[in-house]
Amino acid sequence: MERRRISWFGFAIGKWTRPRIAMRAAAFAWLVVPVAALGEPPSLAFRSSERGLYAFDTGAMRGVLKVDGAYQGIYPLVDATTGRSIVHPPGLLSPYRVFSTNRRYGDAARDWPTETRLRNDGSVECRWPAADEHPVAITGVYRWIASRTIDLELTVTPRVDMPQFELFVSSYLTESFVASVAARDERGAIRFERADRPVESKGQYVMFPIGDGAAARIRDGRWSIGPSPVDWDLGRAAAAPLALRRDTSSGLAALLMARPGDCFAVSCPWNPATPGAPGYRSLYLSLFGRDLSARESADARCRWIIAPGMTDAEAVRHYEAFAAD
């Protein structure tokens, strides 16, 4: 029987249906048991459990990096303070759509065949080789920097010229997280402004451009290409590649950032979520945003920090330290 494509959380997920995802999640849910309970102390190192699944328990966060070739990302992810799972599949830092000017390459990079290895420093290296459908090789290194801080370092190398290349990276949290995006106050300092839907908006998702040419790149036709095209509302310019989701029930803050120059837009569903974006609270980064020649490599880095009680001022300081690194 042919598997029917369905849409979950607003975007198509191909051959992955709700029951299949639930069954797969159940199959490795045991990995979320604290590593300490298995006789190993918390650590910033990933631990290989089975092919493409890497468990971790940092003492503050525990879960699985799922990079087995289908619907890949960090999930489940449990916060030790609350004991709650805070993400929806495919979780955090999931490579999603790949574009160049008015071109889309394949469906979703998170479903591309993947080669992985556990490195000596405890990080996980993932390789998504180039193919005819997507003539660009992607390498990602997932690394815990601190017990509540994880980085994804990305390198892309196209086989062909790719004007205005974009790698769109997705992250999905649970329903109680409300989105804010970096803005500037009257003095020019970075602050956070909620991504609340304006009365005049008819769209489901909003993209906040960063830098010259970002809005034109967003509107060049790439997002009209299926499956699951998106008609983005264009929000105000973001002050930095920096966004925050705050859990209204616990006060847990989830902070997403990219290096200055690596990211040309931050996006999300409007607050509150709409019928077209049900049941999830996502944040997205549009990375690279520049011309790449064949065999030219480019790098980008993004980071999540998830912590209880993080103030907006602390979030800005975290970003400034990351940007200066």
C-alpha positions in Angstrom: 0.0 0.0 0.0 1.3 3.4 -0.9 2.0 5.6 2.1 -0.1 8.8 2.0 1.6 12.1 2.5 0.0 14.0 5.4 0.7 17.3 7.1 1.6 17.4 10.8 2.3 20.7 12.6 1.6 22.7 9.5 4.2 21.2 7.2 4.3 17.9 5.2 6.2 15.1 6.7 6.2 12.7 3.7 5.9 9.0 4.5 6.0 9.7 8.3 2.5 9.4 9.7 1.4 10.2 13.2 1.1 6.5 14.2 4.5 5.8 12.7 6.2 8.7 14.5 4.5 7.6 17.8 5.7 4.0 17.4 9.2 5.1 16.6 9.3 7.5 19.6 8.1 4.7 21.8 10.8 2.4 20.5 13.6 4.6 21.8 11.8 6.3 24.7 13.8 4.2 27.1 16.8 6.3 26.1 15.4 9.2 28.1 16.0 7.4 31.3 18.8 9.4 33.1 22.2 8.0 32.2 23.1 8.3 35.9 20.4 5.7 36.6 22.2 3.3 34.3 25.4 3.8 36.3 27.0 6.6 34.2 27.3 10.1 35.5 25.8 13.1 33.6 28.1 14.3 30.9 28.2 16.7 27.9 29.1 13.8 25.7 26.6 11.9 23.5 26.5 8.2 23.9 25.7 5.9 20.9 22.8 3.6 21.6 21.8 2.1 18.2 22.4 3.2 14.6 21.6 6.9 14.2 20.4 7.4 17.8 22.6 9.2 20.3 21.5 9.5 23.9 22.6 12.2 26.3 22.1 13.3 29.9 23.9 16.5 30.8 22.4 16.6 34.3 20.0 19.4 33.2 18.7 18.0 29.9 18.3 14.4 28.7 17.1 12.9 25.5 18.1 11.6 22.1 19.7 13.0 18.9 17.9 11.1 16.2 19.9 11.1 13.0 18.9 7.8 11.4 17.8 9.2 8.0 14.2 10.0 8.7 12.6 13.0 10.5 15.8 13.9 12.2 16.4 16.2 15.1 16.8 16.3 18.9 13.8 14.5 20.4 12.6 13.6 22.9 14.2 16.3 25.1 13.4 16.4 28.8 14.1 19.3 31.2 15.4 17.9 34.5 14.0 20.8 36.5 10.4 20.2 35.4 10.6 16.5 34.3 8.7 17.5 31.2 9.4 16.7 27.5 9.6 20.2 25.9 9.7 19.4 22.2 7.6 17.9 19.4 9.1 15.7 16.7 11.3 16.4 14.9 12.6 18.4 17.8 15.4 20.9 17.8 18.0 21.7 15.2 16.4 19.7 12.3 17.8 20.6 8.9 14.7 21.2 6.8 14.4 22.9 3.4 17.3 23.7 1.0 17.0 26.5 -1.5 18.7 28.7 -4.0 17.1 31.5 -6.1 13.7 30.3 -7.0 14.8 26.7 -6.5 14.1 24.0 -4.0 16.2 20.9 -3.6 14.2 17.8 -2.6 11.6 17.8 0.1 13.4 17.9 3.5 17.1 17.5 4.4 16.0 15.9 7.6 14.9 12.9 5.5 18.0 12.6 3.4 20.3 9.5 3.8 22.7 10.2 6.7 26.1 9.1 7.8 27.0 9.6 11.4 29.8 9.0 13.9 30.5 9.7 17.5 33.6 11.9 17.8 36.3 11.5 20.4 35.2 14.8 22.1 31.6 13.4 22.6 30.1 15.4 19.8 28.2 13.8 16.9 29.1 14.4 13.3 26.4 13.9 10.6 26.9 13.9 6.9 24.2 14.3 4.3 25.9 13.5 1.0 25.1 15.3 -2.2 22.7 13.6 -4.7 21.2 14.3 -8.0 18.0 15.7 -6.3 20.0 17.8 -3.9 23.5 18.5 -5.3 24.9 19.9 -2.1 26.7 18.1 0.7 25.9 19.1 4.3 27.9 18.3 7.4 26.6 19.0 10.8 28.3 18.7 14.2 26.0 18.6 17.3 27.9 19.5 20.5 26.8 20.2 24.1 28.7 23.3 25.2 27.2 23.3 28.7 24.5 21.4 30.5 21.8 23.6 29.0 23.6 24.8 25.8 23.9 22.9 22.5 25.5 24.1 19.3 25.0 22.9 15.7 27.9 23.7 13.4 27.1 23.4 9.7 29.3 23.2 6.6 27.7 23.1 3.1 29.5 22.4 -0.2 27.4 22.5 -3.4 28.3 20.5 -6.6 26.9 23.3 -8.7 26.6 27.1 -8.5 23.8 27.9 -6.0 22.8 31.6 -6.1 21.5 32.9 -2.8 21.8 29.6 -1.1 19.6 28.9 2.0 19.5 26.1 4.6 16.3 26.4 6.6 16.7 24.9 10.0 13.6 24.1 12.2 13.0 23.5 15.9 9.7 22.6 17.5 8.7 23.1 21.1 5.5 22.2 23.0 2.3 24.2 23.0 2.9 26.4 26.1 5.9 28.2 24.6 5.3 31.8 23.4 7.6 33.4 20.8 9.5 36.7 20.9 12.0 37.9 18.4 14.9 40.4 18.8 14.1 44.1 18.2 15.8 47.4 19.0 14.6 49.9 21.5 14.7 53.7 21.0 18.4 53.7 22.2 19.3 51.0 19.7 19.8 48.3 22.3 18.5 44.7 21.7 15.2 43.8 23.3 12.6 41.1 22.7 9.2 41.8 21.1 6.5 39.2 21.1 5.5 37.7 17.7 1.8 38.5 18.3 -0.5 38.5 15.3 -1.6 42.0 14.2 -5.3 42.5 13.4 -4.6 43.0 9.7 -2.6 39.7 9.3 -4.3 36.9 7.3 -1.2 34.6 7.3 -0.2 31.8 9.6 3.6 32.3 9.7 5.8 35.3 10.0 9.4 35.9 8.9 11.6 38.6 10.3 14.3 39.6 7.8 17.8 40.5 8.8 20.0 42.7 6.6 19.9 44.1 3.1 18.3 41.9 0.5 16.7 39.5 2.9 13.1 40.5 2.1 13.7 40.1 -1.6 15.4 36.7 -1.1 12.4 35.5 0.9 10.0 36.7 -1.9 12.0 35.3 -4.9 9.7 32.4 -5.4 11.5 29.7 -3.4 8.7 29.5 -0.8 6.0 28.9 -3.5 7.5 25.6 -4.5 5.8 22.5 -3.0 5.4 20.3 -1.1 3.8 22.5 1.5 4.5 26.0 0.1 4.3 28.8 2.7 3.0 32.3 2.1 5.0 34.2 4.8 3.9 37.4 6.3 6.9 39.7 6.5 7.4 41.2 9.9 9.6 44.0 11.0 13.4 43.6 10.6 14.9 41.5 13.4 17.7 43.2 15.3 19.8 40.0 15.3 19.5 36.3 14.5 18.0 35.8 18.0 14.6 34.5 19.2 13.1 33.3 22.4 10.2 31.1 23.4 9.1 31.2 27.0 7.0 28.5 28.6 4.0 30.1 30.2 3.4 27.3 32.6 6.9 26.9 34.1 8.9 30.0 33.1 11.4 27.9 31.2 13.1 29.9 28.5 14.3 28.5 25.2 16.7 30.8 23.4 17.8 30.3 19.7 20.6 32.2 18.0 22.9 32.2 15.1 26.2 34.0 14.4 25.9 37.5 12.9 26.3 37.1 9.2 25.2 33.4 9.1 21.5 34.1 9.2 19.2 36.3 7.1 15.8 35.7 8.8 14.2 34.3 11.9 10.6 32.9 11.6 7.8 31.3 13.5 4.0 30.9 13.5 2.3 34.0 14.9 1.2 34.0 18.5 -1.3 32.4 19.0 -1.0 29.5 16.7 -3.6 29.4 13.9 -5.6 26.5 12.4 -2.9 26.2 9.7 -0.2 25.8 12.3 -1.8 23.7 15.0 -0.3 22.0 18.0 3.3 23.2 17.9 5.5 26.2 18.7 8.4 26.4 16.2 11.3 28.7 15.5 13.2 28.7 12.2 16.6 30.0 11.1 17.2 30.9 7.4 21.0 30.3 7.2 23.7 31.4 4.7 21.8 33.7 2.2 24.6 34.2 -0.2 25.9 33.0 -3.6 27.9 29.8 -3.4 30.0 28.6 -6.4 30.4 24.9 -7.2 32.8 23.2 -4.7 32.8 26.3 -2.5 32.3 25.6 1.2 30.6 27.8 3.7 30.0 27.5 7.5 27.3 28.5 9.9 26.7 28.0 13.6 23.6 28.1 15.7 22.8 27.6 19.4 20.0 26.7 21.8 20.1 27.7 25.5 17.3 26.3 27.6 17.1 27.5 31.2 14.6 28.3 33.9 14.0 31.9 34.9 16.2 33.4 32.2 15.5 37.1 31.9 15.4 39.0 28.6 18.6 40.9 29.7 20.4 37.6 30.4 19.2 36.3 27.0 20.8 39.3 25.3 24.0 38.8 27.2 24.1 35.1 26.1 23.8 36.2 22.5 26.4 38.9 22.8 28.9 36.4 24.2 28.1 33.9 21.5 28.4 36.5 18.7 31.8 37.6 20.1 33.2 34.1 20.3 
